[in-house]
Each structure stands twice: as C-alpha cells, then as structure tokens.
Amino acid sequence: LLPSNRITREEAFAVLARAFDLEDGSASTLQAFSDGSAVSLWAQGAVAALVENGDISGADGRLNPKAGITRAEFAQVMCNLVGLYVSTPETVTQAVDGNLVVRAAGVTLQGVTIDGDLILADGIGAGGVTLDGVTIHGKLIVRGGSDSVRMTGCTVDDGVILTNPNAATQMVVQDSQTGVLEVRSGLTLEGDVPEIAVTQAAEVIVRSGTVEQMTVDEAARDSTITVAEGAEVAEIEIDADGVQVNGKGK
C-alpha cells in the first residue's frame, strides 16, 4: 500500500475523477503532451477526462504524471473542478457556475440553478440535505446524507448517482424530474421516479410512490428489492443471479 509515499499527480487525478464520477476520456487526448505516454494505463482514462474538461492543462507541454502533487497544485485542480463549496449548515439561494459540493448536514438549497454537477459529499455523514426547487444541469451525486435527501420540485438533467460508502440513504422525492437513479449502495425511496438502475449489489426499498422501471445489472448479484405495501414498481428487469424481490407492494 505504501501509505508513507507522496501521492503522485496521476494518482490524485484518478481519485478526483472517481470522486466526481467523470467518464473516462480518450487516451488519444494525452498525445498532446510530450510525456503523455508516461501516464500509467490504469490512470489514462481519468487523466484524459480531466484534460478534456479543462480541469488540468499541464505545464510547458508536460503532465508530469509520476511527480508528487503539491498542495498548491491540488488546490488549483479543486478550484477548477468546484464552483462553490458549502461547508456549514445554511440556506443557499445563489446560482452556481460549475459544480457545487455540499459537505455539511443541515444544508438547504432553495431555488438554485447549478450549471454543473451537485455532489452531496461524504462529510454530510448521517445527516440530511434539502433540495427545494433546484435545477441541476449535470448530475446529482449522492455520497452522504443517510438520514434523508429531500427533493421537492427539482430537475436533474443527467440523472442521479447514489454511491454512499458509509450507509444506506433515504431519498424523499416529490414533484421532481430525476432521470435515471443509478444505485450503487443501499437505498430507501419515498416518492416517484421514472427509472432505477441497480448497478452494484445493494438493498433497495421502495417504501412509497411509483417506479416506472427498474433494472438490476449483472454486477448487482445478490441484491434485495423490497416493494412495501402501497408502493408500486411497474416493471423489473433482472440480469443478475441471486436477486430477491419481496414485499407487499405491487
């Protein structure tokens, strides 16, 4: 594991690309740099994604992927990635140009338009976040907020990704357009969503409301789907082994 080693630039870039759920970029993008071929194979997609997004640009035509990243360099990349941080319980009403990261419980976003992604970060922990009339022109990435993520009158252009490493997340959705809700960790849902895609093993509880379509990918084997009394899932397509579907719902 080499925990005492300095983190390299390519390692830091890979971590950030994963945290912001960036799709891999094209390895050919790295050819624009004189040392692009020095980027490790496992990091090429992540580094290319950051380059293509304009978050990193190298120095003097070089990426220096094996060099240790300095605090200043890391801070600059984070500044490029994030338009606004919210680190204290408060109500936010201002528009955000870029990505918005919430890392405190008790935050309310009210009437906010986000020209990027909204990341509910691990720092929220077991607390909750309220989204009221929020428009997200990118993705909603949920990594914290086990107690509740409440969405009322919201629109998410590129769908929701639930990937909470700490605990199952309760989501309450009212009068919102979420797109596809991709589930990679435990979920308890109250409300209506058009589609849930379970892509990793998880326990999914539909406590109330209606889900028009649910798919369980091959990688989500041994997942458990519970449809509670009064809730409805119109269609479930299961492509994984060992999946259980139960409950008194429809």
C-alpha positions as CSV (number, residue, x, y, z in Angstrom):
1,L,0.0,0.0,0.0
2,L,3.0,2.3,0.6
3,P,1.0,4.7,2.8
4,S,4.0,6.9,3.6
5,N,4.7,7.7,-0.1
6,R,3.8,11.0,-1.6
7,I,0.7,10.8,-3.8
8,T,1.6,11.3,-7.5
9,R,-0.2,13.6,-9.8
10,E,-1.7,10.8,-11.8
11,E,-2.9,9.1,-8.6
12,A,-4.5,12.3,-7.4
13,F,-6.1,12.9,-10.8
14,A,-7.6,9.3,-10.7
15,V,-9.0,9.9,-7.2
16,L,-10.6,13.1,-8.3
17,A,-12.1,11.7,-11.4
18,R,-13.6,8.9,-9.4
19,A,-15.0,11.2,-6.7
20,F,-16.6,13.4,-9.3
21,D,-17.8,10.4,-11.3
22,L,-16.2,11.5,-14.6
23,E,-16.5,9.3,-17.6
24,D,-13.1,8.2,-18.9
25,G,-11.6,10.4,-21.5
26,S,-9.9,9.3,-24.7
27,A,-6.3,8.1,-24.3
28,S,-5.5,10.0,-27.6
29,T,-6.0,13.2,-25.7
30,L,-2.8,12.6,-23.8
31,Q,-0.8,12.7,-27.1
32,A,-0.9,16.5,-26.9
33,F,1.6,16.3,-24.1
34,S,5.3,15.4,-24.6
35,D,5.1,12.9,-21.7
36,G,1.5,11.7,-22.3
37,S,2.8,8.2,-22.9
38,A,4.2,8.1,-19.3
39,V,0.7,8.1,-17.8
40,S,0.0,4.7,-16.4
41,L,-2.5,2.6,-18.3
42,W,-4.9,2.4,-15.3
43,A,-4.9,6.3,-15.0
44,Q,-5.2,7.2,-18.7
45,G,-9.0,7.5,-18.7
46,A,-9.1,9.6,-15.6
47,V,-6.3,12.0,-16.6
48,A,-7.8,12.3,-20.1
49,A,-11.2,13.2,-18.6
50,L,-9.7,16.0,-16.5
51,V,-7.8,17.3,-19.5
52,E,-10.9,17.2,-21.7
53,N,-13.0,19.0,-19.1
54,G,-10.3,21.8,-18.9
55,D,-9.5,21.0,-15.2
56,I,-5.8,20.3,-15.9
57,S,-3.6,21.7,-18.6
58,G,-0.1,20.6,-17.7
59,A,3.0,22.8,-17.6
60,D,5.3,23.5,-20.5
61,G,3.6,20.8,-22.5
62,R,4.1,18.2,-19.8
63,L,1.8,16.4,-17.4
64,N,4.5,15.1,-15.1
65,P,2.2,12.2,-14.1
66,K,4.8,10.4,-11.8
67,A,5.8,13.5,-9.9
68,G,4.4,14.2,-6.5
69,I,1.5,16.7,-6.5
70,T,1.9,19.8,-4.3
71,R,-0.8,21.3,-2.1
72,A,-0.9,24.3,-4.4
73,E,-1.4,22.1,-7.5
74,F,-4.1,20.1,-5.8
75,A,-5.9,23.2,-4.7
76,Q,-5.8,24.6,-8.2
77,V,-7.3,21.5,-9.7
78,M,-10.1,21.5,-7.0
79,C,-10.7,25.2,-7.8
80,N,-11.1,24.3,-11.4
81,L,-13.5,21.4,-10.5
82,V,-15.7,23.2,-8.0
83,G,-17.6,26.4,-8.4
84,L,-18.9,26.5,-4.8
85,Y,-18.3,24.6,-1.5
86,V,-20.9,24.6,1.2
87,S,-19.3,23.5,4.5
88,T,-21.7,24.8,7.2
89,P,-25.5,24.3,7.8
90,E,-27.1,27.2,5.8
91,T,-29.7,28.0,3.2
92,V,-28.1,28.7,-0.3
93,T,-30.1,30.6,-2.9
94,Q,-27.4,31.8,-5.3
95,A,-26.8,30.3,-8.8
96,V,-23.6,28.3,-9.2
97,D,-21.4,28.4,-12.3
98,G,-19.8,25.0,-12.2
99,N,-20.0,22.1,-9.8
100,L,-21.4,22.6,-6.3
101,V,-20.1,20.4,-3.4
102,V,-22.1,20.2,-0.2
103,R,-20.1,18.7,2.7
104,A,-22.2,19.6,5.8
105,A,-25.5,18.2,7.1
106,G,-28.5,20.6,7.5
107,V,-27.9,22.5,4.2
108,T,-30.9,23.7,2.2
109,L,-30.6,24.6,-1.5
110,Q,-33.6,26.8,-2.4
111,G,-34.4,27.9,-6.0
112,V,-30.7,27.3,-7.0
113,T,-29.6,26.7,-10.6
114,I,-26.4,24.7,-10.9
115,D,-24.6,24.8,-14.2
116,G,-22.7,21.6,-13.5
117,D,-23.0,18.7,-11.0
118,L,-24.2,18.7,-7.4
119,I,-22.1,16.5,-5.2
120,L,-23.5,15.7,-1.7
121,A,-20.2,14.7,-0.2
122,D,-19.2,12.1,2.5
123,G,-18.9,14.9,5.0
124,I,-22.7,15.1,5.3
125,G,-22.4,11.7,7.1
126,A,-25.7,10.5,8.6
127,G,-27.3,14.0,8.4
128,G,-29.7,15.3,5.8
129,V,-29.9,17.8,3.0
130,T,-33.0,19.5,1.5
131,L,-33.2,20.5,-2.2
132,D,-36.2,22.8,-2.9
133,G,-36.8,23.9,-6.5
134,V,-33.2,23.1,-7.6
135,T,-32.2,22.8,-11.2
136,I,-29.1,20.8,-11.9
137,H,-27.7,20.9,-15.4
138,G,-25.4,18.0,-14.7
139,K,-25.6,15.0,-12.4
140,L,-26.7,14.7,-8.7
141,I,-24.0,12.5,-7.0
142,V,-25.1,11.4,-3.5
143,R,-22.2,10.2,-1.3
144,G,-23.6,11.3,2.0
145,G,-26.9,12.1,3.7
146,S,-28.0,8.8,5.1
147,D,-30.8,10.3,7.2
148,S,-32.5,12.0,4.2
149,V,-32.0,13.6,0.9
150,R,-35.3,15.5,0.3
151,M,-36.1,16.7,-3.2
152,T,-39.1,18.9,-4.0
153,G,-39.8,20.5,-7.4
154,C,-36.3,19.7,-8.6
155,T,-34.9,18.9,-12.1
156,V,-31.8,16.9,-12.8
157,D,-30.7,16.8,-16.4
158,D,-28.2,14.0,-16.3
159,G,-29.6,11.7,-13.6
160,V,-28.8,10.7,-10.1
161,I,-25.9,8.5,-8.9
162,L,-26.2,7.1,-5.4
163,T,-22.8,5.8,-4.1
164,N,-22.8,6.3,-0.4
165,P,-19.8,4.3,1.1
166,N,-21.0,4.6,4.7
167,A,-24.7,3.6,4.9
168,A,-28.0,3.3,3.1
169,T,-29.5,6.5,2.0
170,Q,-33.1,7.6,2.4
171,M,-34.4,9.7,-0.5
172,V,-37.7,11.5,-0.5
173,V,-38.7,12.7,-4.0
174,Q,-41.7,14.9,-4.6
175,D,-42.7,16.5,-7.9
176,S,-39.2,16.2,-9.3
177,Q,-37.7,15.1,-12.6
178,T,-34.7,13.0,-11.6
179,G,-33.9,11.0,-14.8
180,V,-32.3,7.6,-14.1
181,L,-31.4,6.9,-10.5
182,E,-28.3,4.7,-10.6
183,V,-28.0,2.8,-7.3
184,R,-24.5,1.6,-6.2
185,S,-25.4,1.5,-2.4
186,G,-28.3,0.9,-0.2
187,L,-31.5,3.0,-0.9
188,T,-34.8,3.6,0.8
189,L,-37.1,5.6,-1.6
190,E,-40.2,7.5,-0.9
191,G,-41.7,9.1,-4.0
192,D,-41.9,8.8,-7.7
193,V,-39.0,8.2,-10.1
194,P,-39.1,7.1,-13.7
195,E,-36.2,4.6,-13.5
196,I,-33.9,2.9,-11.1
197,A,-30.8,1.1,-12.3
198,V,-29.1,-1.1,-9.7
199,T,-25.5,-1.4,-10.9
200,Q,-23.8,-2.8,-7.8
201,A,-25.1,-5.2,-5.1
202,A,-27.4,-3.2,-2.8
203,E,-30.6,-3.4,-0.8
204,V,-33.3,-1.2,-2.4
205,I,-36.5,-0.5,-0.5
206,V,-39.3,1.3,-2.3
207,R,-41.3,2.5,0.7
208,S,-43.9,4.6,-1.2
209,G,-44.6,6.0,-4.6
210,T,-44.1,4.6,-8.1
211,V,-41.1,3.5,-10.0
212,E,-41.8,3.1,-13.7
213,Q,-38.9,0.8,-14.5
214,M,-36.2,-0.9,-12.5
215,T,-33.2,-2.8,-13.9
216,V,-30.7,-4.9,-12.0
217,D,-27.4,-5.3,-13.8
218,E,-25.3,-8.4,-13.8
219,A,-22.8,-6.9,-11.4
220,A,-25.5,-6.4,-8.8
221,R,-25.9,-10.1,-8.0
222,D,-27.5,-10.9,-4.6
223,S,-29.3,-7.6,-4.4
224,T,-32.6,-7.4,-2.5
225,I,-35.5,-5.4,-3.8
226,T,-38.4,-4.7,-1.4
227,V,-41.6,-3.1,-2.6
228,A,-43.5,-2.0,0.5
229,E,-47.3,-2.1,0.8
230,G,-48.8,0.9,-1.1
231,A,-45.7,1.3,-3.3
232,E,-45.5,0.2,-6.9
233,V,-42.8,-0.9,-9.4
234,A,-44.3,-1.1,-12.9
235,E,-41.5,-3.3,-14.4
236,I,-38.4,-5.0,-13.1
237,E,-35.7,-6.5,-15.4
238,I,-33.2,-8.7,-13.6
239,D,-29.9,-9.7,-15.3
240,A,-28.1,-10.9,-12.1
241,D,-28.1,-14.0,-10.1
242,G,-29.4,-14.3,-6.5
243,V,-31.7,-11.3,-6.6
244,Q,-34.6,-11.4,-4.2
245,V,-37.8,-9.4,-4.8
246,N,-40.3,-9.2,-1.9
247,G,-42.7,-7.0,0.0
248,K,-46.5,-6.4,0.0
249,G,-46.4,-3.7,-2.7
250,K,-47.4,-4.0,-6.4
